[in-house]
Amino acid sequence: MSPARDIGLATLVAGLVAADQGVKALVRTKLDLYESVTVIPGFFDLTRVHNTGAAFGLLSGVDLPFKAAILAVVALVALIGVSFYARGLPRSQWIARAGLAFIVGGAAGNLIDRVTAGYVLDFVDVYWNDWHFWVFNVADTSITVGVGLMLLDMLGLGRSCVSRTV
């Protein structure tokens, strides 16, 4: 893998973390816990919530000793594992490398929250009538985009055009 491409992926990760933390800092100053601002009536609000659990609020209602620390350690181990896996991917898997950069950036953004606040700040509230999707944030969106890119790579997209030019 070329150093320039590694720098590009590292820059992507840093940019995603900065965007996530910047938006969360803005939400912290503008919204109180559980306060909502309607963006698109009947579909999209900004609602500040604190996720003390894992992904999609799993374990939020569970009271475990050292839960925040345990979740932070699990997230850190996963982040390190994904980072090492990404570094080992060949150049032909550029979509997978980009996907993993999105995943690492998002995971790092949420890990910063867990370590500094003991929870992940979520604020994007998408709903229809009485049905609400899980409230999420920029980091969660980044992880989702990364998983989508990984799936595209698994389907073989992007590899043939790189291998022909190398």
C-alpha positions as a LaTeX table, in Angstrom:
\begin{tabular}{lrrr}
\hline
Residue & $x$ (\AA) & $y$ (\AA) & $z$ (\AA) \\
\hline
Met1 & 0.00 & 0.00 & 0.00 \\
Ser2 & 1.40 & 3.38 & $-0.92$ \\
Pro3 & 2.15 & 5.82 & 1.91 \\
Ala4 & 0.04 & 8.48 & 0.14 \\
Arg5 & $-2.99$ & 6.21 & 0.21 \\
Asp6 & $-2.38$ & 5.43 & 3.90 \\
Ile7 & $-2.15$ & 9.18 & 4.60 \\
Gly8 & $-5.41$ & 9.69 & 2.69 \\
Leu9 & $-7.17$ & 7.04 & 4.78 \\
Ala10 & $-5.70$ & 8.45 & 8.01 \\
Thr11 & $-6.91$ & 11.90 & 6.96 \\
Leu12 & $-10.38$ & 10.46 & 6.30 \\
Val13 & $-10.43$ & 8.89 & 9.78 \\
Ala14 & $-9.27$ & 12.14 & 11.41 \\
Gly15 & $-11.83$ & 14.16 & 9.45 \\
Leu16 & $-14.66$ & 11.85 & 10.47 \\
Val17 & $-13.65$ & 12.01 & 14.14 \\
Ala18 & $-13.38$ & 15.80 & 13.96 \\
Ala19 & $-16.78$ & 16.13 & 12.26 \\
Asp20 & $-18.41$ & 13.80 & 14.79 \\
Gln21 & $-16.91$ & 15.52 & 17.81 \\
Gly22 & $-17.56$ & 18.99 & 16.39 \\
Val23 & $-21.26$ & 18.32 & 15.80 \\
Lys24 & $-21.58$ & 16.69 & 19.22 \\
Ala25 & $-19.96$ & 19.74 & 20.85 \\
Leu26 & $-22.52$ & 21.93 & 19.11 \\
Val27 & $-25.40$ & 19.70 & 20.23 \\
Arg28 & $-24.10$ & 19.81 & 23.83 \\
Thr29 & $-24.23$ & 23.62 & 23.79 \\
Lys30 & $-27.62$ & 23.95 & 22.08 \\
Leu31 & $-29.79$ & 21.11 & 23.44 \\
Asp32 & $-30.49$ & 19.90 & 26.95 \\
Leu33 & $-30.93$ & 16.18 & 27.60 \\
Tyr34 & $-34.14$ & 14.96 & 25.87 \\
Glu35 & $-34.76$ & 18.37 & 24.29 \\
Ser36 & $-35.94$ & 18.21 & 20.66 \\
Val37 & $-35.89$ & 20.59 & 17.74 \\
Thr38 & $-38.08$ & 19.68 & 14.77 \\
Val39 & $-36.21$ & 19.75 & 11.46 \\
Ile40 & $-38.77$ & 18.03 & 9.19 \\
Pro41 & $-42.17$ & 17.80 & 10.91 \\
Gly42 & $-43.40$ & 14.23 & 11.25 \\
Phe43 & $-40.07$ & 12.75 & 10.11 \\
Phe44 & $-36.85$ & 14.20 & 11.58 \\
Asp45 & $-35.94$ & 15.92 & 14.84 \\
Leu46 & $-32.71$ & 16.71 & 16.60 \\
Thr47 & $-33.18$ & 15.12 & 20.04 \\
Arg48 & $-30.37$ & 14.89 & 22.57 \\
Val49 & $-30.08$ & 11.51 & 24.26 \\
His50 & $-27.27$ & 9.76 & 26.11 \\
Asn51 & $-26.67$ & 6.15 & 25.12 \\
Thr52 & $-25.09$ & 4.39 & 28.09 \\
Gly53 & $-25.36$ & 1.02 & 26.35 \\
Ala54 & $-23.83$ & $-0.56$ & 23.30 \\
Ala55 & $-24.95$ & $-0.22$ & 19.68 \\
Phe56 & $-28.64$ & 0.63 & 19.24 \\
Gly57 & $-28.94$ & 1.17 & 22.98 \\
Leu58 & $-28.39$ & $-2.49$ & 23.85 \\
Leu59 & $-27.64$ & $-2.79$ & 27.56 \\
Ser60 & $-28.81$ & 0.79 & 28.22 \\
Gly61 & $-31.25$ & $-0.38$ & 30.87 \\
Val62 & $-28.78$ & $-2.79$ & 32.44 \\
Asp63 & $-27.01$ & $-1.62$ & 35.58 \\
Leu64 & $-23.58$ & $-3.26$ & 35.62 \\
Pro65 & $-20.63$ & $-2.24$ & 37.76 \\
Phe66 & $-18.06$ & $-0.47$ & 35.57 \\
Lys67 & $-20.35$ & $-0.74$ & 32.50 \\
Ala68 & $-18.93$ & 2.41 & 30.88 \\
Ala69 & $-15.36$ & 1.18 & 31.35 \\
Ile70 & $-16.17$ & $-2.32$ & 30.09 \\
Leu71 & $-17.89$ & $-0.95$ & 26.96 \\
Ala72 & $-14.98$ & 1.43 & 26.35 \\
Val73 & $-12.43$ & $-1.40$ & 26.60 \\
Val74 & $-14.48$ & $-3.62$ & 24.27 \\
Ala75 & $-14.78$ & $-0.74$ & 21.78 \\
Leu76 & $-11.04$ & $-0.02$ & 22.00 \\
Val77 & $-10.10$ & $-3.66$ & 21.39 \\
Ala78 & $-12.47$ & $-3.81$ & 18.40 \\
Leu79 & $-11.07$ & $-0.53$ & 17.06 \\
Ile80 & $-7.50$ & $-1.80$ & 17.31 \\
Gly81 & $-8.44$ & $-5.09$ & 15.64 \\
Val82 & $-10.22$ & $-3.38$ & 12.75 \\
Ser83 & $-7.27$ & $-0.99$ & 12.30 \\
Phe84 & $-4.78$ & $-3.83$ & 12.03 \\
Tyr85 & $-7.05$ & $-5.70$ & 9.64 \\
Ala86 & $-7.36$ & $-2.59$ & 7.45 \\
Arg87 & $-3.60$ & $-2.12$ & 7.23 \\
Gly88 & $-3.19$ & $-5.67$ & 5.91 \\
Leu89 & $-5.65$ & $-5.35$ & 3.03 \\
Pro90 & $-4.12$ & $-5.29$ & $-0.46$ \\
Arg91 & $-4.33$ & $-2.23$ & $-2.71$ \\
Ser92 & $-6.93$ & $-3.94$ & $-4.90$ \\
Gln93 & $-9.40$ & $-3.78$ & $-2.01$ \\
Trp94 & $-9.56$ & 0.02 & $-1.92$ \\
Ile95 & $-13.30$ & 0.01 & $-1.27$ \\
Ala96 & $-12.83$ & $-2.23$ & 1.77 \\
Arg97 & $-9.98$ & $-0.02$ & 3.02 \\
Ala98 & $-12.17$ & 3.07 & 2.66 \\
Gly99 & $-15.02$ & 1.24 & 4.39 \\
Leu100 & $-12.80$ & 0.29 & 7.27 \\
Ala101 & $-11.58$ & 3.90 & 7.53 \\
Phe102 & $-15.22$ & 5.00 & 7.91 \\
Ile103 & $-15.76$ & 2.30 & 10.55 \\
Val104 & $-12.59$ & 3.27 & 12.45 \\
Gly105 & $-13.48$ & 6.98 & 12.32 \\
Gly106 & $-16.98$ & 6.34 & 13.63 \\
Ala107 & $-15.84$ & 3.91 & 16.30 \\
Ala108 & $-13.17$ & 6.36 & 17.46 \\
Gly109 & $-15.72$ & 9.18 & 17.68 \\
Asn110 & $-18.04$ & 7.13 & 19.86 \\
Leu111 & $-15.11$ & 5.82 & 21.92 \\
Ile112 & $-14.10$ & 9.40 & 22.75 \\
Asp113 & $-17.61$ & 9.95 & 24.13 \\
Arg114 & $-17.52$ & 6.77 & 26.21 \\
Val115 & $-14.14$ & 7.61 & 27.72 \\
Thr116 & $-14.81$ & 11.30 & 28.38 \\
Ala117 & $-18.51$ & 11.24 & 29.32 \\
Gly118 & $-19.43$ & 7.63 & 30.11 \\
Tyr119 & $-22.06$ & 7.63 & 27.35 \\
Val120 & $-22.40$ & 8.26 & 23.62 \\
Leu121 & $-24.23$ & 11.43 & 22.64 \\
Asp122 & $-26.92$ & 10.70 & 20.03 \\
Phe123 & $-29.17$ & 13.30 & 18.43 \\
Val124 & $-30.51$ & 12.32 & 14.98 \\
Asp125 & $-34.11$ & 11.22 & 15.56 \\
Val126 & $-35.84$ & 9.81 & 12.45 \\
Tyr127 & $-39.45$ & 8.68 & 12.86 \\
Trp128 & $-42.78$ & 8.06 & 11.19 \\
Asn129 & $-45.96$ & 8.58 & 13.23 \\
Asp130 & $-45.29$ & 6.79 & 16.54 \\
Trp131 & $-42.41$ & 4.64 & 15.21 \\
His132 & $-38.91$ & 5.95 & 15.94 \\
Phe133 & $-35.67$ & 4.56 & 14.59 \\
Trp134 & $-32.87$ & 4.43 & 17.16 \\
Val135 & $-31.48$ & 7.92 & 17.75 \\
Phe136 & $-27.99$ & 8.08 & 16.24 \\
Asn137 & $-25.09$ & 10.42 & 15.46 \\
Val138 & $-22.42$ & 11.26 & 12.87 \\
Ala139 & $-20.16$ & 8.43 & 14.10 \\
Asp140 & $-22.97$ & 5.88 & 13.74 \\
Thr141 & $-23.62$ & 7.14 & 10.21 \\
Ser142 & $-19.93$ & 6.77 & 9.42 \\
Ile143 & $-19.92$ & 3.19 & 10.68 \\
Thr144 & $-23.01$ & 2.41 & 8.58 \\
Val145 & $-21.41$ & 3.88 & 5.44 \\
Gly146 & $-18.29$ & 1.84 & 6.18 \\
Val147 & $-20.26$ & $-1.38$ & 6.49 \\
Gly148 & $-22.01$ & $-0.56$ & 3.20 \\
Leu149 & $-18.64$ & $-0.09$ & 1.49 \\
Met150 & $-17.42$ & $-3.37$ & 2.96 \\
Leu151 & $-20.47$ & $-5.13$ & 1.53 \\
Leu152 & $-19.78$ & $-3.59$ & $-1.90$ \\
Asp153 & $-16.21$ & $-4.87$ & $-1.67$ \\
Met154 & $-17.47$ & $-8.34$ & $-0.76$ \\
Leu155 & $-19.55$ & $-8.22$ & $-3.94$ \\
Gly156 & $-16.36$ & $-7.50$ & $-5.87$ \\
Leu157 & $-17.06$ & $-3.87$ & $-6.81$ \\
Gly158 & $-13.99$ & $-1.78$ & $-7.51$ \\
Arg159 & $-11.39$ & $-4.54$ & $-7.62$ \\
Ser160 & $-11.41$ & $-5.14$ & $-11.35$ \\
Cys161 & $-10.76$ & $-1.48$ & $-12.27$ \\
Val162 & $-7.79$ & $-1.23$ & $-9.88$ \\
Ser163 & $-6.23$ & $-4.55$ & $-10.86$ \\
Arg164 & $-6.32$ & $-3.61$ & $-14.55$ \\
Thr165 & $-4.42$ & $-0.39$ & $-13.96$ \\
Val166 & $-1.76$ & $-1.83$ & $-11.62$ \\
\hline
\end{tabular}
